[in-house]
Amino acid sequence: MGWTELPFEDGKEVDTRNWDLEDDIQNELSPEEFELLVSDTWEDIKGCSTELTQGSRDGGVDVIAEFRGLKSSGISPFNFDKIVIQAKRYNSSIPMSEIERMEGVRRRHNADQAVFVTASEYTDPAETAAEDLEIEYVDGDELVKMLNKSSLNPEAWIRSIRIVDKAREFHGLK
């Protein structure tokens, strides 16, 4: 990587050679932007369609991912049609109670699969609960690996979010 000039950063060149994706996800993205990143990542990596839920009172679901009938047709590589995803950009470890709550969310939404994605990590009891309940859990390290395998270009994705935020702020929309 080289140098990138970003006009919204006072016209100064930004050194991207030491860019830390996990740190950017953890500290630079709003919770809503994190949910959008997770949604876009699932579409790109898993090949499903996704829908973001309402920001507050979402019933424990931030993203609904669907394969639209692939399970019943027998061609779904994942053997499920509907996934409910909870995306949390926490700085602290995810406790077991959050994972247990996710099982109820899966049932309420009649979903085939539940996924919990965080920018941080999970406590050992949370990981055990996720495995016992067959809930997929993705921590910050794994999310970065997924992003690096994706076609999203995570650095450009995050920078584009920053540009949009600056434009909203400039126009008094934020």
C-alpha positions as CSV (number, residue, x, y, z in Angstrom):
1,M,0.0,0.0,0.0
2,G,1.1,3.5,-0.6
3,W,0.0,7.0,0.4
4,T,-3.6,8.1,-0.1
5,E,-4.7,11.7,-0.2
6,L,-8.0,12.2,1.5
7,P,-9.5,15.7,1.1
8,F,-11.6,15.4,4.2
9,E,-8.5,15.0,6.4
10,D,-7.4,18.6,5.9
11,G,-5.7,17.7,2.5
12,K,-2.9,15.9,4.3
13,E,-1.6,12.6,3.0
14,V,-2.5,9.6,5.1
15,D,-0.1,6.7,5.5
16,T,-2.0,3.5,5.0
17,R,1.0,1.2,5.3
18,N,0.4,0.6,9.0
19,W,-3.4,0.6,8.7
20,D,-5.0,-1.6,11.3
21,L,-8.4,-2.9,10.1
22,E,-9.5,-4.3,13.4
23,D,-8.7,-1.1,15.2
24,D,-10.6,0.9,12.6
25,I,-13.6,-1.4,13.0
26,Q,-13.5,-1.1,16.7
27,N,-12.9,2.6,17.1
28,E,-14.0,4.4,13.9
29,L,-17.3,2.8,12.9
30,S,-20.6,3.7,14.5
31,P,-22.8,0.8,15.6
32,E,-24.9,1.3,12.5
33,E,-21.9,1.3,10.2
34,F,-20.7,-1.9,11.8
35,E,-24.0,-3.5,11.1
36,L,-23.8,-2.4,7.5
37,L,-20.3,-3.8,7.2
38,V,-21.4,-7.1,8.6
39,S,-24.4,-7.1,6.2
40,D,-22.2,-6.3,3.2
41,T,-19.7,-9.0,4.3
42,W,-22.3,-11.7,4.5
43,E,-23.6,-10.8,1.1
44,D,-20.2,-10.9,-0.4
45,I,-18.8,-14.0,1.4
46,K,-21.9,-16.1,1.8
47,G,-23.7,-15.1,-1.4
48,C,-27.0,-14.3,0.2
49,S,-29.3,-11.3,0.2
50,T,-29.4,-9.3,3.4
51,E,-31.6,-6.7,5.0
52,L,-30.8,-4.4,7.9
53,T,-33.4,-4.2,10.6
54,Q,-34.4,-1.0,12.3
55,G,-31.7,0.5,14.5
56,S,-33.5,0.4,17.9
57,R,-35.9,-2.2,19.2
58,D,-34.7,-4.7,16.6
59,G,-35.6,-7.7,18.7
60,G,-32.0,-8.8,18.8
61,V,-31.6,-9.0,15.1
62,D,-29.5,-6.5,13.2
63,V,-29.3,-8.3,9.8
64,I,-31.5,-10.9,8.2
65,A,-29.7,-12.9,5.6
66,E,-31.7,-15.2,3.2
67,F,-30.9,-17.7,0.5
68,R,-34.5,-17.7,-0.8
69,G,-35.4,-21.3,-1.2
70,L,-32.0,-22.8,-1.7
71,K,-32.5,-25.1,1.3
72,S,-35.7,-26.6,0.0
73,S,-34.2,-27.0,-3.5
74,G,-31.3,-28.9,-2.1
75,I,-28.6,-26.7,-3.6
76,S,-27.8,-24.5,-0.6
77,P,-24.2,-25.0,0.4
78,F,-25.2,-24.1,4.0
79,N,-28.5,-26.2,4.3
80,F,-30.5,-23.2,5.5
81,D,-32.5,-20.4,4.1
82,K,-32.8,-17.7,6.8
83,I,-30.0,-16.4,9.1
84,V,-30.5,-13.9,11.9
85,I,-27.4,-11.9,12.7
86,Q,-26.6,-9.8,15.8
87,A,-23.7,-7.4,15.2
88,K,-22.2,-5.7,18.2
89,R,-19.2,-3.4,18.0
90,Y,-18.4,-3.7,21.7
91,N,-15.1,-3.0,23.3
92,S,-15.6,-5.6,26.0
93,S,-16.0,-9.4,25.7
94,I,-19.4,-10.8,24.8
95,P,-20.8,-12.7,27.8
96,M,-22.7,-16.0,27.8
97,S,-26.0,-14.2,28.4
98,E,-25.9,-12.5,25.0
99,I,-25.4,-15.9,23.3
100,E,-28.2,-17.5,25.2
101,R,-30.5,-14.6,24.2
102,M,-29.5,-15.2,20.6
103,E,-31.1,-18.7,20.8
104,G,-34.4,-17.2,21.7
105,V,-34.0,-14.7,18.9
106,R,-33.5,-17.5,16.4
107,R,-36.7,-19.2,17.6
108,R,-38.8,-16.1,17.5
109,H,-37.7,-15.3,14.0
110,N,-38.1,-18.9,12.8
111,A,-34.6,-18.8,11.5
112,D,-32.5,-21.7,10.4
113,Q,-29.2,-20.3,11.7
114,A,-28.2,-17.6,14.2
115,V,-24.9,-15.7,14.0
116,F,-23.4,-13.3,16.6
117,V,-20.7,-11.0,15.2
118,T,-18.5,-8.8,17.4
119,A,-15.6,-6.5,16.9
120,S,-14.2,-7.7,20.2
121,E,-14.1,-11.2,21.6
122,Y,-16.2,-13.7,23.6
123,T,-15.8,-15.0,27.1
124,D,-15.0,-18.7,27.4
125,P,-18.5,-19.5,28.7
126,A,-20.0,-17.6,25.7
127,E,-18.0,-19.6,23.3
128,T,-19.1,-22.9,25.0
129,A,-22.7,-21.8,24.9
130,A,-22.5,-20.8,21.2
131,E,-21.1,-24.2,20.4
132,D,-23.7,-26.0,22.5
133,L,-26.5,-24.0,20.9
134,E,-25.0,-24.2,17.4
135,I,-24.8,-20.5,17.1
136,E,-22.1,-19.3,14.8
137,Y,-19.9,-16.7,16.6
138,V,-17.4,-14.4,14.8
139,D,-15.0,-12.3,16.8
140,G,-12.9,-9.3,15.6
141,D,-10.0,-11.4,14.4
142,E,-12.3,-13.7,12.4
143,L,-14.2,-10.8,10.9
144,V,-10.9,-9.3,9.7
145,K,-10.0,-12.6,8.1
146,M,-13.4,-12.7,6.4
147,L,-13.0,-9.1,5.2
148,N,-9.6,-9.8,3.8
149,K,-11.0,-12.8,1.8
150,S,-13.9,-10.7,0.5
151,S,-14.1,-8.6,-2.6
152,L,-15.2,-5.6,-0.5
153,N,-11.8,-3.9,-0.1
154,P,-12.4,-3.1,3.5
155,E,-10.0,-0.1,3.6
156,A,-11.9,1.5,0.8
157,W,-15.2,0.6,2.3
158,I,-14.4,2.2,5.6
159,R,-12.9,5.3,4.0
160,S,-16.1,5.7,1.8
161,I,-18.2,5.6,5.0
162,R,-16.0,8.3,6.4
163,I,-16.5,10.4,3.3
164,V,-20.3,10.0,3.5
165,D,-20.2,11.0,7.2
166,K,-18.2,14.1,6.4
167,A,-20.6,15.0,3.6
168,R,-23.6,14.6,5.9
169,E,-21.9,16.7,8.6
170,F,-21.0,19.4,6.1
171,H,-24.6,19.6,4.9
172,G,-26.0,19.5,8.4
173,L,-27.6,16.1,8.1
174,K,-25.8,14.5,11.0
